Amino acid sequence: MTRSTVRGCGGAANVSTTMMTAEPMIARGAHYTALLDTIDHRGATKLHAREREQLLEAADALLFGEPDSERTVRSAEVLIEALETFERWSVESCAQLREHLYGCGAPTGGS
C-alpha cells in the first residue's frame, strides 16, 4: 500500500486529503480566535454589545459557510467602516478586524 489510510466508521480515508482540508480550517479558526482577541482587547470599551455580536455573526457565517454570509459580512463591513470613519477605532485596528474577519472565510480561487 503506497498511501497512508485511516480506517473509521465510513471506511478508509486518505490522510493527505484529510490534512489538505484540515489546514485551511485551522487557519480560518486562527483568524476567528484573533478576531475575538482583537475585539476583546481593543473593543471592550469601544464596541456596543450589538456591534460585537454583529462582527461575531459575520465571522460565524464565514467560518461555517452559512448561506446568508454575504449579507451578514456586508453588514459587518459597514460597521467597521463606521468605526474607522467616526474614529472610534484606529485605521490599523480596523484593518486587523477586516483581515481576521475575511480570514474566517473559505479560500477563494484555485491554486
C-alpha positions as CSV (number, residue, x, y, z in Angstrom):
1,M,0.0,0.0,0.0
2,T,1.6,3.3,-1.1
3,R,-0.8,5.7,0.7
4,S,-1.4,6.0,4.4
5,T,-5.1,5.5,5.2
6,V,-7.1,5.8,8.4
7,R,-9.9,3.4,9.0
8,G,-13.1,4.8,10.6
9,C,-16.7,4.2,10.6
10,G,-17.1,5.1,7.0
11,G,-14.2,3.1,5.6
12,A,-10.8,4.3,4.5
13,A,-9.9,8.0,4.3
14,N,-6.8,9.3,2.7
15,V,-4.7,11.0,5.3
16,S,-3.1,13.5,2.9
17,T,-6.5,14.6,1.7
18,T,-7.7,15.0,5.3
19,M,-4.7,17.1,6.1
20,M,-5.2,19.3,3.0
21,T,-8.8,20.0,4.0
22,A,-7.9,20.4,7.7
23,E,-5.1,23.0,7.2
24,P,-7.4,25.8,5.8
25,M,-9.9,25.2,8.6
26,I,-7.1,25.5,11.2
27,A,-6.0,28.8,9.6
28,R,-9.6,30.0,9.5
29,G,-10.1,29.1,13.2
30,A,-6.9,31.0,14.0
31,H,-8.4,34.1,12.3
32,Y,-11.6,33.6,14.3
33,T,-9.6,33.5,17.5
34,A,-7.5,36.5,16.5
35,L,-10.8,38.4,15.8
36,L,-12.1,37.6,19.2
37,D,-8.8,38.7,20.8
38,T,-8.9,42.0,18.8
39,I,-12.5,42.7,19.8
40,D,-11.9,41.8,23.4
41,H,-8.6,43.6,23.7
42,R,-9.5,46.8,21.9
43,G,-13.2,46.8,21.7
44,A,-14.2,46.1,25.3
45,T,-14.8,49.8,25.9
46,K,-15.2,50.9,22.2
47,L,-17.9,48.5,21.0
48,H,-21.5,48.2,21.9
49,A,-22.7,44.7,22.7
50,R,-24.8,44.6,19.5
51,E,-21.8,45.7,17.4
52,R,-19.7,42.9,19.0
53,E,-22.5,40.4,18.1
54,Q,-22.7,41.7,14.6
55,L,-19.0,41.1,14.0
56,L,-19.1,37.6,15.5
57,E,-22.2,36.7,13.5
58,A,-20.4,37.6,10.3
59,A,-17.3,35.6,11.4
60,D,-19.5,32.6,12.2
61,A,-21.3,32.9,8.9
62,L,-18.0,32.8,7.0
63,L,-16.4,30.1,9.2
64,F,-19.4,27.8,8.8
65,G,-20.3,28.7,5.2
66,E,-23.8,29.9,6.0
67,P,-26.0,30.8,3.1
68,D,-26.6,34.4,4.2
69,S,-22.9,35.1,4.8
70,E,-22.8,37.8,2.1
71,R,-25.5,39.9,3.7
72,T,-24.0,39.4,7.2
73,V,-20.5,40.2,6.1
74,R,-21.6,43.3,4.3
75,S,-23.3,44.5,7.4
76,A,-20.0,43.9,9.4
77,E,-18.1,45.8,6.7
78,V,-20.4,48.8,7.1
79,L,-19.9,48.6,10.8
80,I,-16.1,48.5,10.5
81,E,-16.2,51.4,8.1
82,A,-18.2,53.4,10.6
83,L,-15.8,52.6,13.4
84,E,-13.0,54.0,11.3
85,T,-14.9,57.0,9.8
86,F,-16.0,58.2,13.2
87,E,-12.6,57.5,14.7
88,R,-13.9,55.1,17.4
89,W,-11.2,52.7,16.2
90,S,-7.9,53.4,14.6
91,V,-7.2,52.7,10.9
92,E,-4.8,49.9,12.0
93,S,-7.3,48.3,14.3
94,C,-10.0,48.3,11.6
95,A,-7.5,46.8,9.2
96,Q,-6.9,44.0,11.7
97,L,-10.7,43.5,12.1
98,R,-11.1,43.2,8.3
99,E,-8.1,40.8,8.0
100,H,-9.3,38.5,10.6
101,L,-13.0,38.7,9.5
102,Y,-12.1,37.8,5.9
103,G,-9.7,35.1,7.1
104,C,-12.6,33.3,8.6
105,G,-13.9,32.6,5.1
106,A,-13.1,29.7,2.8
107,P,-10.2,30.4,0.5
108,T,-11.4,31.5,-3.0
109,G,-9.9,30.9,-6.3
110,G,-7.7,27.9,-7.5
111,S,-4.2,27.1,-6.6
